Amino acid sequence: MEKRLYAHSFLEEYQKYIRPAIAEIDIFLKSAEYPLEAEQVAYILDLEEDEIRSILATTGRSVIDRAVFLTIMKRGSSPICQMYAREVEVGSPYTYTASQLSYVYNLNINDVKNACKKLQIKEATAFTMPLIFANIPY
């Protein structure tokens, strides 16, 4: 049996924190009554209300609709917002290179490359990402 030299894999981190946050945001956007309140948005995105107001001021908007919510996500400082901004920046591709996975999820590029090499995966899909994540120490 192979000895684990790390506490857990990135897959465990993803399943415990990232996936639930994404699901919560998705449900919120689909079920919320618009316009949204800064307090609601701050809570769901783990931001301070002052940051929300600052982003609104820079956009010249005072009402938070779905489009403005996504703009806040692109500019917000929380980990989920930063991950979303990087995802948008790479164009939300159907397949991801190791470099793109490393960038979007803020992972060590060598860890991602080693996991891909071990699994013989050249480009990751939604199906293969969990396999890769399970082989990345976190």
N, CA, C and O atoms as a GROMACS GRO file, in nm:
protein
  552
    1MET      N    1   0.084  -0.118   0.000
    1MET     CA    2   0.000   0.000   0.000
    1MET      C    3   0.089   0.125   0.000
    1MET      O    4   0.185   0.133   0.076
    2GLU      N    5   0.056   0.221  -0.086
    2GLU     CA    6   0.134   0.342  -0.100
    2GLU      C    7   0.113   0.434   0.020
    2GLU      O    8  -0.001   0.458   0.061
    3LYS      N    9   0.221   0.485   0.074
    3LYS     CA   10   0.214   0.575   0.188
    3LYS      C   11   0.176   0.715   0.141
    3LYS      O   12   0.236   0.767   0.046
    4ARG      N   13   0.078   0.776   0.207
    4ARG     CA   14   0.037   0.912   0.173
    4ARG      C   15   0.123   1.010   0.252
    4ARG      O   16   0.136   1.000   0.374
    5LEU      N   17   0.181   1.105   0.180
    5LEU     CA   18   0.268   1.204   0.243
    5LEU      C   19   0.196   1.338   0.261
    5LEU      O   20   0.259   1.438   0.297
    6TYR      N   21   0.069   1.342   0.236
    6TYR     CA   22  -0.008   1.465   0.246
    6TYR      C   23  -0.138   1.437   0.318
    6TYR      O   24  -0.182   1.322   0.329
    7ALA      N   25  -0.199   1.544   0.366
    7ALA     CA   26  -0.320   1.530   0.447
    7ALA      C   27  -0.437   1.475   0.365
    7ALA      O   28  -0.508   1.385   0.410
    8HIS      N   29  -0.455   1.528   0.246
    8HIS     CA   30  -0.563   1.482   0.160
    8HIS      C   31  -0.539   1.531   0.018
    8HIS      O   32  -0.445   1.605  -0.009
    9SER      N   33  -0.626   1.489  -0.070
    9SER     CA   34  -0.612   1.528  -0.210
    9SER      C   35  -0.693   1.654  -0.237
    9SER      O   36  -0.779   1.693  -0.159
   10PHE      N   37  -0.662   1.717  -0.350
   10PHE     CA   38  -0.739   1.834  -0.389
   10PHE      C   39  -0.885   1.795  -0.416
   10PHE      O   40  -0.974   1.878  -0.398
   11LEU      N   41  -0.910   1.672  -0.457
   11LEU     CA   42  -1.048   1.629  -0.480
   11LEU      C   43  -1.129   1.642  -0.351
   11LEU      O   44  -1.244   1.688  -0.355
   12GLU      N   45  -1.072   1.604  -0.240
   12GLU     CA   46  -1.142   1.616  -0.113
   12GLU      C   47  -1.170   1.763  -0.081
   12GLU      O   48  -1.279   1.797  -0.033
   13GLU      N   49  -1.075   1.849  -0.107
   13GLU     CA   50  -1.091   1.993  -0.086
   13GLU      C   51  -1.201   2.048  -0.178
   13GLU      O   52  -1.286   2.126  -0.137
   14TYR      N   53  -1.197   2.004  -0.304
   14TYR     CA   54  -1.296   2.046  -0.403
   14TYR      C   55  -1.436   2.004  -0.360
   14TYR      O   56  -1.530   2.084  -0.363
   15GLN      N   57  -1.450   1.878  -0.319
   15GLN     CA   58  -1.581   1.826  -0.280
   15GLN      C   59  -1.634   1.890  -0.152
   15GLN      O   60  -1.755   1.906  -0.136
   16LYS      N   61  -1.545   1.925  -0.062
   16LYS     CA   62  -1.587   1.980   0.067
   16LYS      C   63  -1.618   2.130   0.060
   16LYS      O   64  -1.709   2.178   0.128
   17TYR      N   65  -1.543   2.205  -0.022
   17TYR     CA   66  -1.558   2.350  -0.021
   17TYR      C   67  -1.602   2.411  -0.154
   17TYR      O   68  -1.695   2.492  -0.157
   18ILE      N   69  -1.538   2.372  -0.262
   18ILE     CA   70  -1.562   2.440  -0.389
   18ILE      C   71  -1.695   2.399  -0.451
   18ILE      O   72  -1.775   2.486  -0.485
   19ARG      N   73  -1.718   2.270  -0.466
   19ARG     CA   74  -1.844   2.224  -0.527
   19ARG      C   75  -1.967   2.275  -0.451
   19ARG      O   76  -2.061   2.321  -0.515
   20PRO      N   77  -1.969   2.268  -0.316
   20PRO     CA   78  -2.087   2.322  -0.246
   20PRO      C   79  -2.104   2.473  -0.266
   20PRO      O   80  -2.217   2.522  -0.275
   21ALA      N   81  -1.994   2.546  -0.273
   21ALA     CA   82  -2.004   2.691  -0.295
   21ALA      C   83  -2.061   2.721  -0.433
   21ALA      O   84  -2.145   2.809  -0.448
   22ILE      N   85  -2.015   2.647  -0.533
   22ILE     CA   86  -2.067   2.665  -0.669
   22ILE      C   87  -2.216   2.631  -0.674
   22ILE      O   88  -2.295   2.704  -0.734
   23ALA      N   89  -2.254   2.522  -0.610
   23ALA     CA   90  -2.396   2.481  -0.608
   23ALA      C   91  -2.481   2.585  -0.537
   23ALA      O   92  -2.591   2.617  -0.581
   24GLU      N   93  -2.431   2.638  -0.426
   24GLU     CA   94  -2.505   2.739  -0.351
   24GLU      C   95  -2.526   2.866  -0.435
   24GLU      O   96  -2.634   2.924  -0.435
   25ILE      N   97  -2.422   2.907  -0.505
   25ILE     CA   98  -2.432   3.025  -0.592
   25ILE      C   99  -2.531   3.000  -0.704
   25ILE      O  100  -2.612   3.086  -0.737
   26ASP      N  101  -2.525   2.881  -0.764
   26ASP     CA  102  -2.615   2.846  -0.874
   26ASP      C  103  -2.760   2.849  -0.828
   26ASP      O  104  -2.846   2.908  -0.894
   27ILE      N  105  -2.789   2.787  -0.716
   27ILE     CA  106  -2.925   2.785  -0.662
   27ILE      C  107  -2.970   2.926  -0.627
   27ILE      O  108  -3.083   2.965  -0.654
   28PHE      N  109  -2.880   3.002  -0.567
   28PHE     CA  110  -2.912   3.140  -0.531
   28PHE      C  111  -2.952   3.221  -0.654
   28PHE      O  112  -3.053   3.290  -0.653
   29LEU      N  113  -2.872   3.212  -0.760
   29LEU     CA  114  -2.901   3.289  -0.882
   29LEU      C  115  -3.033   3.248  -0.947
   29LEU      O  116  -3.103   3.331  -1.004
   30LYS      N  117  -3.065   3.121  -0.937
   30LYS     CA  118  -3.188   3.071  -1.000
   30LYS      C  119  -3.313   3.098  -0.916
   30LYS      O  120  -3.424   3.102  -0.969
   31SER      N  121  -3.295   3.117  -0.786
   31SER     CA  122  -3.413   3.131  -0.700
   31SER      C  123  -3.428   3.269  -0.636
   31SER      O  124  -3.531   3.297  -0.576
   32ALA      N  125  -3.329   3.353  -0.648
   32ALA     CA  126  -3.333   3.484  -0.582
   32ALA      C  127  -3.431   3.578  -0.649
   32ALA      O  128  -3.462   3.565  -0.768
   33GLU      N  129  -3.480   3.671  -0.570
   33GLU     CA  130  -3.565   3.777  -0.624
   33GLU      C  131  -3.476   3.897  -0.654
   33GLU      O  132  -3.397   3.940  -0.571
   34TYR      N  133  -3.492   3.947  -0.775
   34TYR     CA  134  -3.410   4.060  -0.819
   34TYR      C  135  -3.485   4.190  -0.803
   34TYR      O  136  -3.608   4.191  -0.817
   35PRO      N  137  -3.419   4.299  -0.776
   35PRO     CA  138  -3.274   4.313  -0.761
   35PRO      C  139  -3.226   4.252  -0.629
   35PRO      O  140  -3.302   4.241  -0.532
   36LEU      N  141  -3.100   4.213  -0.628
   36LEU     CA  142  -3.039   4.153  -0.510
   36LEU      C  143  -2.990   4.262  -0.415
   36LEU      O  144  -2.959   4.373  -0.457
   37GLU      N  145  -2.985   4.227  -0.290
   37GLU     CA  146  -2.932   4.318  -0.188
   37GLU      C  147  -2.783   4.293  -0.171
   37GLU      O  148  -2.737   4.179  -0.181
   38ALA      N  149  -2.707   4.399  -0.145
   38ALA     CA  150  -2.562   4.387  -0.126
   38ALA      C  151  -2.530   4.290  -0.013
   38ALA      O  152  -2.432   4.216  -0.022
   39GLU      N  153  -2.611   4.288   0.091
   39GLU     CA  154  -2.590   4.199   0.204
   39GLU      C  155  -2.599   4.052   0.161
   39GLU      O  156  -2.517   3.970   0.202
   40GLN      N  157  -2.698   4.019   0.077
   40GLN     CA  158  -2.714   3.882   0.027
   40GLN      C  159  -2.592   3.841  -0.057
   40GLN      O  160  -2.536   3.733  -0.040
   41VAL      N  161  -2.553   3.930  -0.146
   41VAL     CA  162  -2.442   3.902  -0.238
   41VAL      C  163  -2.313   3.885  -0.159
   41VAL      O  164  -2.233   3.796  -0.187
   42ALA      N  165  -2.292   3.972  -0.060
   42ALA     CA  166  -2.172   3.964   0.023
   42ALA      C  167  -2.166   3.828   0.094
   42ALA      O  168  -2.061   3.765   0.100
   43TYR      N  169  -2.279   3.786   0.146
   43TYR     CA  170  -2.283   3.658   0.218
   43TYR      C  171  -2.253   3.540   0.125
   43TYR      O  172  -2.168   3.457   0.155
   44ILE      N  173  -2.321   3.534   0.013
   44ILE     CA  174  -2.308   3.419  -0.077
   44ILE      C  175  -2.169   3.412  -0.141
   44ILE      O  176  -2.120   3.304  -0.173
   45LEU      N  177  -2.104   3.529  -0.160
   45LEU     CA  178  -1.972   3.532  -0.224
   45LEU      C  179  -1.858   3.548  -0.124
   45LEU      O  180  -1.742   3.560  -0.164
   46ASP      N  181  -1.890   3.549   0.003
   46ASP     CA  182  -1.790   3.564   0.109
   46ASP      C  183  -1.708   3.692   0.091
   46ASP      O  184  -1.585   3.691   0.095
   47LEU      N  185  -1.780   3.802   0.071
   47LEU     CA  186  -1.719   3.933   0.054
   47LEU      C  187  -1.775   4.028   0.159
   47LEU      O  188  -1.878   4.000   0.220
   48GLU      N  189  -1.707   4.139   0.179
   48GLU     CA  190  -1.759   4.245   0.265
   48GLU      C  191  -1.856   4.331   0.183
   48GLU      O  192  -1.837   4.348   0.063
   49GLU      N  193  -1.957   4.384   0.248
   49GLU     CA  194  -2.052   4.470   0.178
   49GLU      C  195  -1.983   4.592   0.118
   49GLU      O  196  -2.022   4.638   0.011
   50ASP      N  197  -1.881   4.644   0.186
   50ASP     CA  198  -1.807   4.759   0.133
   50ASP      C  199  -1.742   4.726  -0.001
   50ASP      O  200  -1.736   4.810  -0.090
   51GLU      N  201  -1.693   4.603  -0.016
   51GLU     CA  202  -1.633   4.562  -0.142
   51GLU      C  203  -1.739   4.557  -0.252
   51GLU      O  204  -1.714   4.597  -0.365
   52ILE      N  205  -1.857   4.509  -0.218
   52ILE     CA  206  -1.969   4.506  -0.313
   52ILE      C  207  -2.000   4.648  -0.360
   52ILE      O  208  -2.013   4.674  -0.479
   53ARG      N  209  -2.013   4.738  -0.263
   53ARG     CA  210  -2.045   4.877  -0.298
   53ARG      C  211  -1.934   4.942  -0.382
   53ARG      O  212  -1.963   5.021  -0.472
   54SER      N  213  -1.811   4.909  -0.353
   54SER     CA  214  -1.699   4.963  -0.431
   54SER      C  215  -1.704   4.912  -0.575
   54SER      O  216  -1.681   4.989  -0.669
   55ILE      N  217  -1.733   4.786  -0.593
   55ILE     CA  218  -1.743   4.729  -0.728
   55ILE      C  219  -1.861   4.794  -0.802
   55ILE      O  220  -1.850   4.828  -0.919
   56LEU      N  221  -1.973   4.811  -0.732
   56LEU     CA  222  -2.088   4.877  -0.794
   56LEU      C  223  -2.052   5.018  -0.838
   56LEU      O  224  -2.090   5.062  -0.946
   57ALA      N  225  -1.978   5.090  -0.754
   57ALA     CA  226  -1.939   5.227  -0.786
   57ALA      C  227  -1.851   5.232  -0.911
   57ALA      O  228  -1.865   5.322  -0.993
   58THR      N  229  -1.760   5.135  -0.925
   58THR     CA  230  -1.671   5.135  -1.041
   58THR      C  231  -1.745   5.097  -1.170
   58THR      O  232  -1.700   5.130  -1.279
   59THR      N  233  -1.857   5.027  -1.155
   59THR     CA  234  -1.935   4.989  -1.274
   59THR      C  235  -2.042   5.093  -1.307
   59THR      O  236  -2.103   5.088  -1.414
   60GLY      N  237  -2.064   5.184  -1.216
   60GLY     CA  238  -2.167   5.284  -1.237
   60GLY      C  239  -2.307   5.230  -1.218
   60GLY      O  240  -2.404   5.291  -1.262
   61ARG      N  241  -2.318   5.115  -1.153
   61ARG     CA  242  -2.448   5.051  -1.131
   61ARG      C  243  -2.485   5.060  -0.984
   61ARG      O  244  -2.398   5.060  -0.898
   62SER      N  245  -2.612   5.068  -0.957
   62SER     CA  246  -2.658   5.071  -0.818
   62SER      C  247  -2.750   4.954  -0.786
   62SER      O  248  -2.778   4.926  -0.670
   63VAL      N  249  -2.796   4.885  -0.890
   63VAL     CA  250  -2.887   4.772  -0.873
   63VAL      C  251  -2.813   4.645  -0.911
   63VAL      O  252  -2.743   4.640  -1.013
   64ILE      N  253  -2.829   4.542  -0.829
   64ILE     CA  254  -2.762   4.415  -0.857
   64ILE      C  255  -2.859   4.319  -0.924
   64ILE      O  256  -2.945   4.260  -0.858
   65ASP      N  257  -2.843   4.304  -1.055
   65ASP     CA  258  -2.918   4.203  -1.129
   65ASP      C  259  -2.821   4.087  -1.156
   65ASP      O  260  -2.710   4.087  -1.103
   66ARG      N  261  -2.861   3.991  -1.236
   66ARG     CA  262  -2.777   3.874  -1.261
   66ARG      C  263  -2.644   3.913  -1.327
   66ARG      O  264  -2.539   3.863  -1.288
   67ALA      N  265  -2.649   4.002  -1.424
   67ALA     CA  266  -2.526   4.044  -1.494
   67ALA      C  267  -2.430   4.115  -1.399
   67ALA      O  268  -2.309   4.091  -1.403
   68VAL      N  269  -2.484   4.200  -1.315
   68VAL     CA  270  -2.399   4.272  -1.218
   68VAL      C  271  -2.343   4.174  -1.115
   68VAL      O  272  -2.229   4.188  -1.072
   69PHE      N  273  -2.423   4.075  -1.076
   69PHE     CA  274  -2.374   3.972  -0.984
   69PHE      C  275  -2.251   3.904  -1.042
   69PHE      O  276  -2.151   3.884  -0.973
   70LEU      N  277  -2.258   3.869  -1.171
   70LEU     CA  278  -2.144   3.803  -1.235
   70LEU      C  279  -2.023   3.897  -1.246
   70LEU      O  280  -1.909   3.852  -1.236
   71THR      N  281  -2.049   4.024  -1.265
   71THR     CA  282  -1.940   4.122  -1.266
   71THR      C  283  -1.875   4.129  -1.128
   71THR      O  284  -1.753   4.137  -1.117
   72ILE      N  285  -1.956   4.126  -1.024
   72ILE     CA  286  -1.902   4.126  -0.888
   72ILE      C  287  -1.818   4.001  -0.867
   72ILE      O  288  -1.711   4.007  -0.806
   73MET      N  289  -1.865   3.887  -0.918
   73MET     CA  290  -1.787   3.764  -0.905
   73MET      C  291  -1.652   3.776  -0.976
   73MET      O  292  -1.551   3.728  -0.925
   74LYS      N  293  -1.650   3.839  -1.091
   74LYS     CA  294  -1.524   3.854  -1.166
   74LYS      C  295  -1.425   3.945  -1.094
   74LYS      O  296  -1.304   3.931  -1.109
   75ARG      N  297  -1.478   4.039  -1.015
   75ARG     CA  298  -1.392   4.139  -0.952
   75ARG      C  299  -1.371   4.118  -0.802
   75ARG      O  300  -1.287   4.183  -0.741
   76GLY      N  301  -1.447   4.026  -0.743
   76GLY     CA  302  -1.440   4.006  -0.598
   76GLY      C  303  -1.310   3.943  -0.553
   76GLY      O  304  -1.239   3.879  -0.631
   77SER      N  305  -1.279   3.961  -0.426
   77SER     CA  306  -1.150   3.915  -0.371
   77SER      C  307  -1.157   3.779  -0.302
   77SER      O  308  -1.053   3.726  -0.263
   78SER      N  309  -1.275   3.723  -0.284
   78SER     CA  310  -1.284   3.594  -0.215
   78SER      C  311  -1.230   3.483  -0.305
   78SER      O  312  -1.223   3.499  -0.426
   79PRO      N  313  -1.190   3.371  -0.245
   79PRO     CA  314  -1.137   3.260  -0.326
   79PRO      C  315  -1.232   3.213  -0.435
   79PRO      O  316  -1.187   3.184  -0.546
   80ILE      N  317  -1.363   3.204  -0.407
   80ILE     CA  318  -1.457   3.157  -0.509
   80ILE      C  319  -1.467   3.258  -0.622
   80ILE      O  320  -1.479   3.220  -0.738
   81CYS      N  321  -1.463   3.386  -0.589
   81CYS     CA  322  -1.467   3.490  -0.692
   81CYS      C  323  -1.340   3.487  -0.778
   81CYS      O  324  -1.346   3.498  -0.900
   82GLN      N  325  -1.227   3.472  -0.714
   82GLN     CA  326  -1.100   3.467  -0.788
   82GLN      C  327  -1.095   3.346  -0.880
   82GLN      O  328  -1.047   3.355  -0.993
   83MET      N  329  -1.146   3.232  -0.832
   83MET     CA  330  -1.151   3.113  -0.915
   83MET      C  331  -1.242   3.136  -1.036
   83MET      O  332  -1.209   3.098  -1.148
   84TYR      N  333  -1.357   3.198  -1.012
   84TYR     CA  334  -1.450   3.228  -1.121
   84TYR      C  335  -1.384   3.322  -1.223
   84TYR      O  336  -1.398   3.301  -1.344
   85ALA      N  337  -1.315   3.423  -1.176
   85ALA     CA  338  -1.248   3.517  -1.267
   85ALA      C  339  -1.145   3.446  -1.354
   85ALA      O  340  -1.134   3.474  -1.473
   86ARG      N  341  -1.070   3.355  -1.294
   86ARG     CA  342  -0.970   3.280  -1.372
   86ARG      C  343  -1.038   3.187  -1.472
   86ARG      O  344  -0.991   3.171  -1.584
   87GLU      N  345  -1.150   3.126  -1.431
   87GLU     CA  346  -1.228   3.039  -1.521
   87GLU      C  347  -1.277   3.118  -1.642
   87GLU      O  348  -1.267   3.071  -1.756
   88VAL      N  349  -1.329   3.235  -1.619
   88VAL     CA  350  -1.377   3.321  -1.727
   88VAL      C  351  -1.260   3.362  -1.816
   88VAL      O  352  -1.271   3.365  -1.939
   89GLU      N  353  -1.148   3.393  -1.753
   89GLU     CA  354  -1.030   3.436  -1.828
   89GLU      C  355  -0.980   3.330  -1.926
   89GLU      O  356  -0.936   3.362  -2.037
   90VAL      N  357  -0.987   3.202  -1.886
   90VAL     CA  358  -0.943   3.096  -1.978
   90VAL      C  359  -1.053   3.055  -2.075
   90VAL      O  360  -1.032   2.969  -2.161
   91GLY      N  361  -1.171   3.115  -2.062
   91GLY     CA  362  -1.278   3.092  -2.158
   91GLY      C  363  -1.367   2.973  -2.129
   91GLY      O  364  -1.440   2.928  -2.218
   92SER      N  365  -1.364   2.922  -2.007
   92SER     CA  366  -1.448   2.806  -1.970
   92SER      C  367  -1.446   2.699  -2.078
   92SER      O  368  -1.551   2.664  -2.133
   93PRO      N  369  -1.328   2.646  -2.110
   93PRO     CA  370  -1.319   2.551  -2.221
   93PRO      C  371  -1.385   2.416  -2.188
   93PRO      O  372  -1.407   2.382  -2.072
   94TYR      N  373  -1.415   2.343  -2.292
   94TYR     CA  374  -1.471   2.208  -2.275
   94TYR      C  375  -1.365   2.114  -2.219
   94TYR      O  376  -1.394   2.029  -2.135
   95THR      N  377  -1.241   2.131  -2.267
   95THR     CA  378  -1.128   2.055  -2.213
   95THR      C  379  -1.024   2.152  -2.160
   95THR      O  380  -1.009   2.263  -2.212
   96TYR      N  381  -0.953   2.110  -2.057
   96TYR     CA  382  -0.853   2.193  -1.991
   96TYR      C  383  -0.715   2.130  -2.004
   96TYR      O  384  -0.699   2.008  -1.992
   97THR      N  385  -0.616   2.214  -2.028
   97THR     CA  386  -0.478   2.167  -2.023
   97THR      C  387  -0.436   2.166  -1.875
   97THR      O  388  -0.506   2.221  -1.790
   98ALA      N  389  -0.324   2.104  -1.848
   98ALA     CA  390  -0.272   2.104  -1.710
   98ALA      C  391  -0.248   2.247  -1.664
   98ALA      O  392  -0.276   2.281  -1.549
   99SER      N  393  -0.196   2.330  -1.752
   99SER     CA  394  -0.170   2.470  -1.716
   99SER      C  395  -0.299   2.544  -1.682
   99SER      O  396  -0.303   2.621  -1.586
  100GLN      N  397  -0.404   2.519  -1.758
  100GLN     CA  398  -0.532   2.584  -1.730
  100GLN      C  399  -0.591   2.537  -1.597
  100GLN      O  400  -0.642   2.618  -1.519
  101LEU      N  401  -0.584   2.407  -1.570
  101LEU     CA  402  -0.633   2.355  -1.442
  101LEU      C  403  -0.555   2.416  -1.326
  101LEU      O  404  -0.612   2.457  -1.225
  102SER      N  405  -0.424   2.421  -1.342
  102SER     CA  406  -0.339   2.480  -1.240
  102SER      C  407  -0.378   2.624  -1.214
  102SER      O  408  -0.390   2.666  -1.098
  103TYR      N  409  -0.400   2.699  -1.320
  103TYR     CA  410  -0.434   2.840  -1.308
  103TYR      C  411  -0.572   2.861  -1.247
  103TYR      O  412  -0.587   2.937  -1.152
  104VAL      N  413  -0.672   2.795  -1.302
  104VAL     CA  414  -0.810   2.816  -1.255
  104VAL      C  415  -0.824   2.779  -1.107
  104VAL      O  416  -0.886   2.853  -1.031
  105TYR      N  417  -0.768   2.665  -1.067
  105TYR     CA  418  -0.786   2.616  -0.931
  105TYR      C  419  -0.671   2.654  -0.838
  105TYR      O  420  -0.666   2.610  -0.724
  106ASN      N  421  -0.579   2.735  -0.888
  106ASN     CA  422  -0.466   2.784  -0.809
  106ASN      C  423  -0.385   2.669  -0.749
  106ASN      O  424  -0.355   2.667  -0.630
  107LEU      N  425  -0.352   2.574  -0.835
  107LEU     CA  426  -0.277   2.455  -0.794
  107LEU      C  427  -0.134   2.461  -0.847
  107LEU      O  428  -0.106   2.530  -0.945
  108ASN      N  429  -0.045   2.391  -0.782
  108ASN     CA  430   0.093   2.382  -0.826
  108ASN      C  431   0.096   2.313  -0.963
  108ASN      O  432   0.046   2.202  -0.978
  109ILE      N  433   0.156   2.378  -1.061
  109ILE     CA  434   0.157   2.325  -1.198
  109ILE      C  435   0.224   2.188  -1.204
  109ILE      O  436   0.178   2.101  -1.278
  110ASN      N  437   0.331   2.166  -1.128
  110ASN     CA  438   0.398   2.036  -1.132
  110ASN      C  439   0.310   1.926  -1.075
  110ASN      O  440   0.312   1.813  -1.124
  111ASP      N  441   0.231   1.958  -0.972
  111ASP     CA  442   0.139   1.858  -0.917
  111ASP      C  443   0.033   1.820  -1.020
  111ASP      O  444  -0.001   1.702  -1.034
  112VAL      N  445  -0.017   1.918  -1.093
  112VAL     CA  446  -0.119   1.891  -1.195
  112VAL      C  447  -0.057   1.811  -1.310
  112VAL      O  448  -0.116   1.713  -1.356
  113LYS      N  449   0.060   1.852  -1.355
  113LYS     CA  450   0.127   1.779  -1.464
  113LYS      C  451   0.157   1.636  -1.423
  113LYS      O  452   0.138   1.543  -1.502
  114ASN      N  453   0.204   1.616  -1.301
  114ASN     CA  454   0.235   1.480  -1.254
  114ASN      C  455   0.110   1.394  -1.248
  114ASN      O  456   0.114   1.277  -1.284
  115ALA      N  457  -0.002   1.451  -1.202
  115ALA     CA  458  -0.127   1.376  -1.196
  115ALA      C  459  -0.173   1.338  -1.337
  115ALA      O  460  -0.217   1.226  -1.360
  116CYS      N  461  -0.164   1.433  -1.430
  116CYS     CA  462  -0.204   1.406  -1.569
  116CYS      C  463  -0.114   1.299  -1.631
  116CYS      O  464  -0.162   1.210  -1.701
  117LYS      N  465   0.014   1.310  -1.605
  117LYS     CA  466   0.109   1.212  -1.660
  117LYS      C  467   0.081   1.073  -1.604
  117LYS      O  468   0.078   0.975  -1.678
  118LYS      N  469   0.059   1.065  -1.474
  118LYS     CA  470   0.030   0.938  -1.408
  118LYS      C  471  -0.095   0.873  -1.468
  118LYS      O  472  -0.100   0.751  -1.487
  119LEU      N  473  -0.196   0.956  -1.496
  119LEU     CA  474  -0.322   0.905  -1.549
  119LEU      C  475  -0.326   0.900  -1.702
  119LEU      O  476  -0.424   0.854  -1.761
  120GLN      N  477  -0.219   0.947  -1.765
  120GLN     CA  478  -0.208   0.952  -1.911
  120GLN      C  479  -0.323   1.034  -1.972
  120GLN      O  480  -0.386   0.994  -2.069
  121ILE      N  481  -0.347   1.150  -1.910
  121ILE     CA  482  -0.451   1.241  -1.957
  121ILE      C  483  -0.384   1.365  -2.013
  121ILE      O  484  -0.310   1.434  -1.942
  122LYS      N  485  -0.409   1.394  -2.140
  122LYS     CA  486  -0.350   1.512  -2.203
  122LYS      C  487  -0.436   1.636  -2.182
  122LYS      O  488  -0.382   1.745  -2.161
  123GLU      N  489  -0.567   1.620  -2.187
  123GLU     CA  490  -0.660   1.730  -2.162
  123GLU      C  491  -0.772   1.679  -2.073
  123GLU      O  492  -0.825   1.570  -2.094
  124ALA      N  493  -0.807   1.759  -1.974
  124ALA     CA  494  -0.908   1.719  -1.876
  124ALA      C  495  -1.047   1.761  -1.920
  124ALA      O  496  -1.066   1.868  -1.979
  125THR      N  497  -1.143   1.677  -1.891
  125THR     CA  498  -1.285   1.708  -1.912
  125THR      C  499  -1.353   1.706  -1.776
  125THR      O  500  -1.290   1.675  -1.675
  126ALA      N  501  -1.480   1.738  -1.773
  126ALA     CA  502  -1.555   1.731  -1.648
  126ALA      C  503  -1.551   1.589  -1.590
  126ALA      O  504  -1.557   1.572  -1.469
  127PHE      N  505  -1.541   1.489  -1.677
  127PHE     CA  506  -1.536   1.350  -1.633
  127PHE      C  507  -1.401   1.315  -1.572
  127PHE      O  508  -1.395   1.242  -1.473
  128THR      N  509  -1.292   1.365  -1.630
  128THR     CA  510  -1.159   1.326  -1.583
  128THR      C  511  -1.101   1.418  -1.475
  128THR      O  512  -1.006   1.381  -1.406
  129MET      N  513  -1.158   1.537  -1.459
  129MET     CA  514  -1.105   1.628  -1.356
  129MET      C  515  -1.105   1.566  -1.217
  129MET      O  516  -1.005   1.580  -1.146
  130PRO      N  517  -1.210   1.497  -1.172
  130PRO     CA  518  -1.204   1.436  -1.039
  130PRO      C  519  -1.090   1.334  -1.026
  130PRO      O  520  -1.029   1.323  -0.920
  131LEU      N  521  -1.061   1.261  -1.134
  131LEU     CA  522  -0.949   1.167  -1.130
  131LEU      C  523  -0.817   1.240  -1.111
  131LEU      O  524  -0.732   1.197  -1.033
  132ILE      N  525  -0.803   1.350  -1.182
  132ILE     CA  526  -0.681   1.431  -1.169
  132ILE      C  527  -0.674   1.490  -1.030
  132ILE      O  528  -0.570   1.481  -0.965
  133PHE      N  529  -0.782   1.550  -0.983
  133PHE     CA  530  -0.785   1.613  -0.852
  133PHE      C  531  -0.751   1.512  -0.741
  133PHE      O  532  -0.687   1.548  -0.643
  134ALA      N  533  -0.795   1.388  -0.757
  134ALA     CA  534  -0.768   1.283  -0.656
  134ALA      C  535  -0.618   1.251  -0.648
  134ALA      O  536  -0.572   1.195  -0.549
  135ASN      N  537  -0.544   1.288  -0.752
  135ASN     CA  538  -0.400   1.259  -0.754
  135ASN      C  539  -0.315   1.382  -0.728
  135ASN      O  540  -0.194   1.381  -0.752
  136ILE      N  541  -0.378   1.488  -0.680
  136ILE     CA  542  -0.305   1.610  -0.646
  136ILE      C  543  -0.306   1.628  -0.495
  136ILE      O  544  -0.412   1.644  -0.435
  137PRO      N  545  -0.187   1.626  -0.434
  137PRO     CA  546  -0.183   1.647  -0.288
  137PRO      C  547  -0.224   1.787  -0.252
  137PRO      O  548  -0.194   1.883  -0.323
  138TYR      N  549  -0.292   1.798  -0.140
  138TYR     CA  550  -0.335   1.931  -0.098
  138TYR      C  551  -0.314   1.946   0.052
  138TYR      O  552  -0.344   2.051   0.108
   0.00000   0.00000   0.00000
